[in-house]
Amino acid sequence: MIVDAAEWGILWPALIAGLLVTATHVPLGMQVLDRGIVFIDLAIAQVAALGVIVADYAGWSPTGIAVQIAALSAALLCAMLLTWTDHRWPQVQEAIIGVVFVIASSAAILVLAKNPHGSENLKDLLSGRSCGLNPSRLPFDALFYGVILFLWFGFRERLGRIGFYVLFGCAVTVSVQLVGLFSRLQHACRAALATFYSRRLRLIKAIPRCPGYAAVWWFQS
């Protein structure tokens, strides 16, 4: 496939976004699999998406700080809630996660039903708007992801469960808006699954896969 200059100007932000999301979610995705909390991952992402939908319904600018605060607050509240329920009722945690996901999904559909652009917004949140990314936001996203990775690799042992959920909620909030709910889940799990049984030097083996996964998402866009 030959990409001319005009097409490249549209597509390169999608490739950069894919690289950023994949590089961040590979180590976090490994932790998700190790902890056996894949559905918590999906529930937090869905709640973050609900935050974006509610903010859009309220008339806030999609690129404004208010939307980011709404999405981040929703994700962090969900992370805190599921951390508490996991400590309080560990035997039924999976069922609670399922209920949270269903409630968030249903609420999102109900809010979108009142929005004339609801179907388009839903599509963007599920699969992302890769060709409509604003390149000016990428440096801020890169800085945000960099802080998350610094905290994770530098203070992982001290963060504990709640610290992991907070960092994961922050990462999910940005990633859902960049690449969509489904693509974000793939970025979080693919490399982690591919290297799950390679316990030795697992992260080093997973890192070379990042550009490949980003490129696949780019060509799908």
Backbone as CSV, one residue per row, in Angstrom:
resi,resn,N_x,N_y,N_z,CA_x,CA_y,CA_z,C_x,C_y,C_z
1,MET,0.844,-1.187,0.000,0.000,0.000,0.000,0.882,1.241,0.000
2,ILE,0.632,2.167,-0.950,1.393,3.400,-1.057,0.600,4.515,-0.387
3,VAL,1.245,5.200,0.524,0.595,6.283,1.254,1.225,7.590,0.804
4,ASP,0.399,8.487,0.246,0.936,9.766,-0.186,1.054,10.724,0.991
5,ALA,1.576,11.913,0.714,1.855,12.868,1.787,0.579,13.294,2.510
6,ALA,-0.499,13.494,1.751,-1.750,13.929,2.368,-2.301,12.851,3.307
7,GLU,-2.269,11.599,2.849,-2.766,10.511,3.682,-1.887,10.316,4.912
8,TRP,-0.576,10.456,4.713,0.335,10.306,5.836,0.083,11.374,6.894
9,GLY,-0.259,12.586,6.458,-0.559,13.649,7.401,-1.764,13.334,8.253
10,ILE,-2.674,12.500,7.738,-3.861,12.112,8.497,-3.581,10.900,9.377
11,LEU,-2.745,9.981,8.874,-2.575,8.701,9.532,-1.469,8.670,10.583
12,TRP,-0.463,9.542,10.474,0.643,9.427,11.421,0.220,9.649,12.871
13,PRO,-0.758,10.538,13.161,-1.179,10.636,14.564,-1.757,9.321,15.098
14,ALA,-2.443,8.568,14.216,-3.005,7.286,14.645,-1.900,6.301,14.990
15,LEU,-0.825,6.301,14.206,0.289,5.398,14.476,0.972,5.763,15.792
16,ILE,1.192,7.050,16.026,1.812,7.491,17.276,0.925,7.131,18.463
17,ALA,-0.380,7.348,18.311,-1.309,7.008,19.393,-1.258,5.516,19.695
18,GLY,-1.208,4.697,18.647,-1.113,3.249,18.847,0.150,2.854,19.586
19,LEU,1.260,3.491,19.243,2.522,3.205,19.932,2.456,3.604,21.404
20,LEU,1.894,4.783,21.676,1.796,5.256,23.052,0.929,4.326,23.906
21,VAL,-0.233,3.984,23.369,-1.151,3.132,24.123,-0.548,1.749,24.346
22,THR,0.059,1.188,23.297,0.622,-0.151,23.424,1.782,-0.179,24.400
23,ALA,2.682,0.795,24.313,3.841,0.824,25.204,3.415,0.946,26.663
24,THR,2.317,1.639,26.905,1.845,1.809,28.279,1.076,0.594,28.763
25,HIS,0.261,0.025,27.900,-0.628,-1.042,28.347,0.010,-2.417,28.323
26,VAL,1.173,-2.572,27.710,1.850,-3.866,27.770,2.228,-4.221,29.210
27,PRO,2.966,-3.383,29.936,3.280,-3.755,31.329,2.056,-3.795,32.229
28,LEU,1.114,-2.877,32.019,-0.100,-2.901,32.830,-0.963,-4.116,32.502
29,GLY,-0.997,-4.479,31.215,-1.759,-5.656,30.814,-1.196,-6.936,31.400
30,MET,0.130,-7.003,31.541,0.739,-8.167,32.186,0.265,-8.293,33.624
31,GLN,0.194,-7.172,34.301,-0.260,-7.176,35.686,-1.735,-7.558,35.771
32,VAL,-2.518,-7.110,34.797,-3.938,-7.468,34.754,-4.106,-8.984,34.660
33,LEU,-3.338,-9.623,33.765,-3.435,-11.074,33.622,-2.911,-11.794,34.850
34,ASP,-1.801,-11.307,35.383,-1.229,-11.941,36.571,-2.187,-11.894,37.748
35,ARG,-2.945,-10.813,37.865,-3.891,-10.663,38.972,-5.236,-11.324,38.676
36,GLY,-5.449,-11.735,37.405,-6.717,-12.350,37.039,-7.878,-11.389,37.085
37,ILE,-7.658,-10.161,36.616,-8.686,-9.115,36.731,-9.017,-8.513,35.366
38,VAL,-9.077,-9.354,34.340,-9.361,-8.857,32.994,-10.697,-8.128,32.956
39,PHE,-11.701,-8.628,33.666,-13.014,-8.000,33.606,-13.048,-6.684,34.390
40,ILE,-12.186,-6.542,35.384,-12.057,-5.246,36.037,-11.538,-4.221,35.042
41,ASP,-10.576,-4.641,34.234,-10.049,-3.803,33.151,-11.188,-3.291,32.281
42,LEU,-12.058,-4.188,31.855,-13.153,-3.819,30.956,-14.176,-2.931,31.655
43,ALA,-14.450,-3.217,32.924,-15.433,-2.424,33.662,-14.957,-0.990,33.854
44,ILE,-13.683,-0.811,34.231,-13.149,0.538,34.428,-13.163,1.314,33.122
45,ALA,-12.796,0.638,32.028,-12.811,1.303,30.723,-14.224,1.738,30.339
46,GLN,-15.203,0.899,30.616,-16.589,1.238,30.278,-17.085,2.405,31.119
47,VAL,-16.703,2.455,32.381,-17.116,3.564,33.242,-16.443,4.860,32.796
48,ALA,-15.175,4.779,32.388,-14.498,5.966,31.860,-15.206,6.471,30.608
49,ALA,-15.606,5.540,29.743,-16.355,5.926,28.545,-17.682,6.572,28.913
50,LEU,-18.329,6.062,29.958,-19.581,6.668,30.424,-19.343,8.110,30.873
51,GLY,-18.214,8.352,31.526,-17.884,9.712,31.930,-17.774,10.649,30.747
52,VAL,-17.159,10.176,29.665,-17.040,10.984,28.442,-18.418,11.253,27.850
53,ILE,-19.272,10.234,27.840,-20.607,10.376,27.255,-21.445,11.377,28.035
54,VAL,-21.397,11.284,29.356,-22.175,12.206,30.191,-21.667,13.634,30.011
55,ALA,-20.352,13.800,29.938,-19.788,15.139,29.746,-20.201,15.711,28.398
56,ASP,-20.218,14.857,27.376,-20.647,15.316,26.050,-22.127,15.689,26.072
57,TYR,-22.933,14.890,26.785,-24.364,15.179,26.883,-24.608,16.497,27.618
58,ALA,-23.723,16.821,28.544,-23.847,18.069,29.296,-23.443,19.281,28.469
59,GLY,-22.911,19.033,27.269,-22.551,20.128,26.376,-21.128,20.612,26.520
60,TRP,-20.293,19.867,27.245,-18.904,20.270,27.399,-18.115,19.948,26.137
61,SER,-17.105,20.732,25.874,-16.282,20.540,24.687,-15.567,19.194,24.742
62,PRO,-15.623,18.405,23.647,-14.974,17.080,23.656,-13.483,17.136,23.934
63,THR,-12.850,18.258,23.591,-11.412,18.385,23.804,-11.074,19.213,25.036
64,GLY,-12.096,19.603,25.784,-11.876,20.455,26.948,-11.424,19.679,28.164
65,ILE,-10.914,20.397,29.142,-10.424,19.778,30.366,-11.555,19.182,31.180
66,ALA,-12.769,19.730,31.042,-13.901,19.223,31.819,-14.210,17.773,31.458
67,VAL,-14.118,17.440,30.173,-14.369,16.060,29.743,-13.315,15.128,30.321
68,GLN,-12.060,15.565,30.302,-10.990,14.732,30.843,-11.195,14.490,32.342
69,ILE,-11.599,15.531,33.048,-11.836,15.395,34.488,-13.008,14.448,34.750
70,ALA,-14.066,14.572,33.937,-15.234,13.702,34.111,-14.865,12.235,33.878
71,ALA,-14.115,11.975,32.808,-13.720,10.596,32.501,-12.785,10.037,33.562
72,LEU,-11.805,10.843,33.968,-10.846,10.386,34.972,-11.533,10.153,36.313
73,SER,-12.429,11.052,36.697,-13.141,10.892,37.963,-13.986,9.624,37.965
74,ALA,-14.665,9.366,36.846,-15.487,8.161,36.752,-14.632,6.905,36.862
75,ALA,-13.486,6.893,36.154,-12.608,5.724,36.190,-12.029,5.495,37.583
76,LEU,-11.604,6.567,38.238,-11.008,6.430,39.569,-12.042,5.997,40.604
77,LEU,-13.257,6.545,40.500,-14.314,6.120,41.415,-14.630,4.638,41.240
78,CYS,-14.654,4.192,39.987,-14.903,2.775,39.711,-13.773,1.920,40.272
79,ALA,-12.532,2.367,40.075,-11.376,1.617,40.587,-11.425,1.508,42.104
80,MET,-11.755,2.627,42.772,-11.842,2.622,44.232,-12.971,1.705,44.709
81,LEU,-14.106,1.771,44.014,-15.243,0.933,44.393,-14.886,-0.550,44.281
82,LEU,-14.273,-0.940,43.163,-13.950,-2.349,42.952,-12.821,-2.808,43.865
83,THR,-11.928,-1.898,44.228,-10.905,-2.251,45.215,-11.549,-2.556,46.555
84,TRP,-12.516,-1.724,46.956,-13.211,-1.933,48.225,-14.043,-3.211,48.215
85,THR,-14.764,-3.460,47.129,-15.587,-4.671,47.073,-14.721,-5.931,47.043
86,ASP,-13.537,-5.832,46.399,-12.638,-6.982,46.369,-12.137,-7.310,47.775
87,HIS,-11.945,-6.285,48.585,-11.521,-6.504,49.971,-12.688,-6.953,50.843
88,ARG,-13.871,-6.426,50.553,-15.047,-6.694,51.408,-15.731,-8.000,51.035
89,TRP,-15.930,-8.257,49.763,-16.635,-9.463,49.311,-15.852,-10.159,48.203
90,PRO,-14.686,-10.700,48.485,-13.858,-11.310,47.438,-14.525,-12.507,46.755
91,GLN,-15.421,-13.189,47.460,-16.048,-14.387,46.887,-16.963,-14.055,45.709
92,VAL,-17.532,-12.855,45.718,-18.480,-12.494,44.658,-17.959,-11.319,43.820
93,GLN,-16.646,-11.127,43.836,-16.074,-9.981,43.123,-16.361,-10.029,41.625
94,GLU,-16.243,-11.191,41.015,-16.481,-11.296,39.578,-17.916,-10.908,39.233
95,ALA,-18.867,-11.319,40.059,-20.262,-10.964,39.810,-20.468,-9.454,39.949
96,ILE,-19.827,-8.842,40.949,-19.933,-7.392,41.141,-19.356,-6.656,39.931
97,ILE,-18.222,-7.137,39.433,-17.613,-6.511,38.255,-18.568,-6.579,37.068
98,GLY,-19.214,-7.735,36.887,-20.168,-7.879,35.792,-21.336,-6.927,35.926
99,VAL,-21.833,-6.761,37.141,-22.942,-5.837,37.376,-22.526,-4.405,37.063
100,VAL,-21.322,-4.015,37.500,-20.827,-2.662,37.228,-20.713,-2.420,35.730
101,PHE,-20.192,-3.399,35.020,-20.037,-3.250,33.566,-21.394,-3.111,32.884
102,VAL,-22.343,-3.941,33.270,-23.672,-3.899,32.641,-24.369,-2.576,32.941
103,ILE,-24.280,-2.117,34.187,-24.920,-0.849,34.552,-24.300,0.307,33.773
104,ALA,-22.957,0.326,33.676,-22.285,1.401,32.948,-22.646,1.368,31.465
105,SER,-22.696,0.160,30.894,-23.060,0.034,29.475,-24.494,0.477,29.229
106,SER,-25.401,0.055,30.092,-26.806,0.423,29.938,-26.996,1.930,30.095
107,ALA,-26.317,2.514,31.082,-26.419,3.959,31.282,-25.888,4.716,30.075
108,ALA,-24.795,4.220,29.492,-24.229,4.871,28.308,-25.221,4.845,27.142
109,ILE,-25.865,3.706,26.938,-26.843,3.585,25.849,-28.025,4.521,26.079
110,LEU,-28.503,4.611,27.310,-29.634,5.477,27.620,-29.290,6.949,27.382
111,VAL,-28.085,7.359,27.773,-27.681,8.747,27.565,-27.497,9.034,26.083
112,LEU,-26.885,8.095,25.367,-26.661,8.288,23.935,-27.969,8.323,23.156
113,ALA,-28.990,7.637,23.670,-30.286,7.626,22.980,-30.898,9.023,22.919
114,LYS,-30.505,9.889,23.835,-31.023,11.264,23.859,-30.128,12.226,23.083
115,ASN,-29.077,11.695,22.503,-28.119,12.518,21.762,-28.320,12.299,20.261
116,PRO,-28.545,13.359,19.466,-28.746,13.166,18.017,-27.541,12.546,17.318
117,HIS,-26.361,12.674,17.916,-25.157,12.073,17.346,-24.739,10.848,18.157
118,GLY,-25.698,10.225,18.826,-25.390,9.134,19.737,-24.730,7.949,19.080
119,SER,-25.228,7.517,17.916,-24.655,6.343,17.259,-23.217,6.593,16.828
120,GLU,-22.942,7.802,16.362,-21.573,8.141,15.959,-20.643,8.188,17.170
121,ASN,-21.138,8.761,18.269,-20.325,8.820,19.487,-20.043,7.433,20.047
122,LEU,-21.045,6.558,19.972,-20.860,5.195,20.455,-19.804,4.467,19.630
123,LYS,-19.871,4.636,18.310,-18.875,4.009,17.444,-17.471,4.514,17.771
124,ASP,-17.343,5.808,18.001,-16.034,6.372,18.315,-15.485,5.819,19.624
125,LEU,-16.357,5.657,20.613,-15.905,5.173,21.913,-15.550,3.688,21.874
126,LEU,-16.225,2.935,21.025,-15.941,1.499,20.944,-14.706,1.201,20.110
127,SER,-14.606,1.824,18.944,-13.508,1.500,18.030,-12.527,2.633,17.826
128,GLY,-12.801,3.805,18.386,-11.862,4.914,18.269,-12.079,5.727,17.012
129,ARG,-11.530,6.933,17.039,-11.587,7.807,15.864,-10.149,8.045,15.431
130,SER,-9.544,6.987,14.892,-8.111,7.013,14.631,-7.704,8.067,13.614
131,CYS,-8.533,8.283,12.610,-8.157,9.234,11.561,-8.588,10.658,11.898
132,GLY,-9.209,10.839,13.041,-9.635,12.174,13.425,-8.905,12.694,14.648
133,LEU,-7.774,12.083,14.967,-7.024,12.507,16.148,-6.405,13.878,15.935
134,ASN,-6.418,14.666,16.984,-5.775,15.970,16.939,-4.312,15.806,17.347
135,PRO,-3.371,16.034,16.435,-1.951,15.802,16.760,-1.460,16.644,17.926
136,SER,-2.096,17.781,18.172,-1.618,18.665,19.230,-1.795,18.068,20.622
137,ARG,-2.659,17.059,20.775,-2.872,16.452,22.080,-1.852,15.364,22.379
138,LEU,-1.167,14.856,21.359,-0.273,13.723,21.547,0.893,14.000,22.503
139,PRO,1.551,15.186,22.461,2.621,15.436,23.439,2.136,15.378,24.883
140,PHE,0.929,15.888,25.137,0.382,15.835,26.487,0.059,14.399,26.894
141,ASP,-0.488,13.615,25.932,-0.763,12.209,26.212,0.531,11.452,26.481
142,ALA,1.571,11.740,25.699,2.866,11.076,25.896,3.434,11.397,27.273
143,LEU,3.320,12.652,27.689,3.795,13.047,29.021,2.999,12.339,30.108
144,PHE,1.692,12.256,29.917,0.816,11.603,30.891,1.180,10.127,31.034
145,TYR,1.348,9.450,29.897,1.735,8.040,29.923,3.123,7.866,30.540
146,GLY,4.031,8.814,30.243,5.377,8.731,30.798,5.370,8.782,32.315
147,VAL,4.535,9.643,32.874,4.413,9.731,34.334,3.874,8.420,34.903
148,ILE,2.883,7.842,34.230,2.310,6.577,34.690,3.371,5.472,34.698
149,LEU,4.158,5.370,33.614,5.188,4.337,33.540,6.289,4.582,34.571
150,PHE,6.639,5.839,34.783,7.659,6.159,35.789,7.206,5.712,37.180
151,LEU,5.959,6.005,37.507,5.439,5.619,38.817,5.338,4.099,38.941
152,TRP,4.954,3.439,37.850,4.777,1.990,37.904,6.114,1.272,38.067
153,PHE,7.097,1.626,37.244,8.375,0.936,37.315,9.224,1.411,38.498
154,GLY,9.006,2.655,38.922,9.803,3.167,40.022,9.271,2.836,41.401
155,PHE,7.947,2.708,41.520,7.345,2.535,42.841,6.329,1.400,42.882
156,ARG,6.503,0.429,41.996,5.512,-0.638,41.888,5.304,-1.386,43.208
157,GLU,6.383,-1.670,43.908,6.267,-2.433,45.143,5.556,-1.645,46.234
158,ARG,5.639,-0.338,46.188,5.027,0.487,47.224,3.581,0.852,46.906
159,LEU,3.214,0.755,45.647,1.883,1.213,45.249,0.776,0.317,45.794
160,GLY,1.023,-0.989,45.766,-0.007,-1.913,46.231,-1.166,-2.008,45.254
161,ARG,-2.217,-2.666,45.687,-3.372,-2.893,44.821,-4.076,-1.597,44.456
162,ILE,-4.316,-0.755,45.456,-5.056,0.471,45.176,-4.244,1.407,44.278
163,GLY,-2.925,1.433,44.468,-2.081,2.254,43.605,-2.115,1.786,42.165
164,PHE,-2.119,0.457,41.985,-2.212,-0.079,40.628,-3.538,0.318,39.981
165,TYR,-4.626,0.198,40.726,-5.924,0.547,40.162,-6.001,2.022,39.795
166,VAL,-5.389,2.869,40.604,-5.401,4.304,40.305,-4.624,4.575,39.022
167,LEU,-3.423,4.014,38.900,-2.629,4.215,37.678,-3.348,3.626,36.472
168,PHE,-3.932,2.463,36.665,-4.626,1.818,35.555,-5.839,2.632,35.128
169,GLY,-6.569,3.171,36.093,-7.709,4.020,35.767,-7.299,5.255,34.994
170,CYS,-6.164,5.845,35.369,-5.657,7.020,34.647,-5.292,6.655,33.213
171,ALA,-4.593,5.536,33.035,-4.195,5.118,31.695,-5.408,4.814,30.825
172,VAL,-6.376,4.121,31.397,-7.580,3.752,30.656,-8.349,4.985,30.199
173,THR,-8.407,5.999,31.051,-9.153,7.208,30.728,-8.669,7.836,29.430
174,VAL,-7.363,7.940,29.270,-6.790,8.541,28.062,-6.900,7.579,26.879
175,SER,-6.638,6.304,27.124,-6.575,5.335,26.030,-7.930,5.119,25.369
176,VAL,-9.000,5.110,26.161,-10.336,4.938,25.582,-10.635,6.060,24.605
177,GLN,-10.212,7.270,24.928,-10.471,8.412,24.049,-9.554,8.406,22.821
178,LEU,-8.393,7.775,22.941,-7.466,7.735,21.808,-7.821,6.648,20.804
179,VAL,-8.004,5.422,21.293,-8.147,4.291,20.370,-9.456,3.538,20.530
180,GLY,-10.292,3.914,21.489,-11.559,3.228,21.665,-11.478,2.096,22.675
181,LEU,-12.640,1.653,23.116,-12.739,0.643,24.166,-12.172,-0.700,23.723
182,PHE,-12.561,-1.183,22.538,-12.144,-2.506,22.096,-10.655,-2.546,21.752
183,SER,-10.179,-1.530,21.024,-8.769,-1.505,20.657,-7.888,-1.407,21.892
184,ARG,-8.327,-0.644,22.879,-7.551,-0.516,24.108,-7.417,-1.852,24.825
185,LEU,-8.507,-2.634,24.838,-8.458,-3.944,25.476,-7.492,-4.867,24.743
186,GLN,-7.474,-4.787,23.405,-6.520,-5.593,22.644,-5.083,-5.196,22.959
187,HIS,-4.827,-3.892,23.040,-3.482,-3.429,23.354,-3.045,-3.925,24.729
188,ALA,-3.980,-3.991,25.661,-3.632,-4.389,27.022,-3.351,-5.877,27.129
189,CYS,-3.981,-6.693,26.285,-3.929,-8.143,26.479,-3.072,-8.900,25.479
190,ARG,-2.896,-8.388,24.274,-2.218,-9.179,23.250,-0.806,-9.584,23.647
191,ALA,0.035,-8.595,23.923,1.426,-8.905,24.269,1.503,-9.680,25.579
192,ALA,0.613,-9.342,26.516,0.597,-10.051,27.792,0.246,-11.522,27.591
193,LEU,-0.712,-11.791,26.713,-1.075,-13.173,26.411,0.045,-13.896,25.669
194,ALA,0.656,-13.208,24.700,1.698,-13.832,23.889,2.913,-14.229,24.711
195,THR,3.145,-13.530,25.818,4.334,-13.809,26.635,3.974,-14.358,28.011
196,PHE,2.751,-14.823,28.177,2.288,-15.213,29.507,3.116,-16.356,30.091
197,TYR,3.512,-17.303,29.251,4.260,-18.455,29.741,5.776,-18.254,29.657
198,SER,6.188,-17.076,29.219,7.621,-16.752,29.201,7.916,-15.884,30.418
199,ARG,8.035,-16.487,31.549,8.177,-15.729,32.781,9.528,-15.025,32.871
200,ARG,10.530,-15.547,32.193,11.858,-14.956,32.255,11.988,-13.883,31.183
201,LEU,12.396,-12.700,31.570,12.563,-11.572,30.648,11.281,-11.311,29.861
202,ARG,10.154,-11.430,30.536,8.863,-11.337,29.861,8.643,-9.977,29.221
203,LEU,8.928,-8.906,29.958,8.696,-7.564,29.427,9.593,-7.278,28.237
204,ILE,10.852,-7.715,28.316,11.787,-7.489,27.199,11.307,-8.199,25.940
205,LYS,10.720,-9.373,26.107,10.200,-10.110,24.950,8.942,-9.454,24.396
206,ALA,8.202,-8.776,25.249,6.939,-8.173,24.812,7.146,-6.846,24.113
207,ILE,8.177,-6.085,24.510,8.368,-4.744,23.964,8.489,-4.724,22.443
208,PRO,9.250,-5.651,21.799,9.328,-5.606,20.331,8.000,-5.792,19.624
209,ARG,7.004,-6.312,20.306,5.692,-6.501,19.698,4.900,-5.199,19.620
210,CYS,5.301,-4.200,20.387,4.533,-2.957,20.454,4.355,-2.286,19.092
211,PRO,5.448,-2.072,18.317,5.244,-1.430,17.012,4.337,-2.231,16.092
212,GLY,4.414,-3.575,16.181,3.562,-4.404,15.336,2.095,-4.240,15.663
213,TYR,1.759,-4.240,16.939,0.365,-4.065,17.337,-0.139,-2.675,16.970
214,ALA,0.714,-1.682,17.139,0.328,-0.319,16.772,0.090,-0.213,15.269
215,ALA,0.945,-0.879,14.489,0.790,-0.827,13.029,-0.488,-1.517,12.583
216,VAL,-0.821,-2.641,13.228,-2.077,-3.340,12.895,-3.258,-2.426,13.147
217,TRP,-3.279,-1.759,14.299,-4.375,-0.840,14.602,-4.406,0.308,13.598
218,TRP,-3.222,0.777,13.189,-3.139,1.865,12.234,-3.758,1.467,10.904
219,PHE,-3.408,0.271,10.369,-3.936,-0.159,9.076,-5.420,-0.494,9.133
220,GLN,-5.913,-0.814,10.331,-7.356,-1.046,10.475,-8.144,0.242,10.467
221,SER,-7.446,1.384,10.700,-8.143,2.655,10.862,-8.638,3.218,9.557
